[in-house]
């Protein structure tokens, strides 16, 4: 059995929000719903636009731009980080290739210095990277 709820008007909800702001508090959907005697779900169902406004509202005393970063700023930062990480990975791989070549050359020099005979029949290939 469902009970009938007295849903306040949008004007009444906005008055409640104004009173919360006048008291120096930041209004939230859950807090406003509690003040109106509604559940958070009911508040969202009937006043979705207001609830979404409350989610994106800036902190009292701050500018809107500083309080809420724009989605494209976040995406731009993530792209920049991705590009930096890709560059670091590329540099690390180049160093690894260079170290592998240097290691191979040093091993051959060491074997030659100690007159080590290699019984491997495959030819030695030393590649230099430009």
Secondary structure as UniProt FT lines:
FT   HELIX           10..22
FT   TURN            23..24
FT   HELIX           29..36
FT   HELIX           40..46
FT   HELIX           48..56
FT   TURN            60..61
FT   HELIX           64..67
FT   HELIX           71..113
FT   TURN            114..115
//
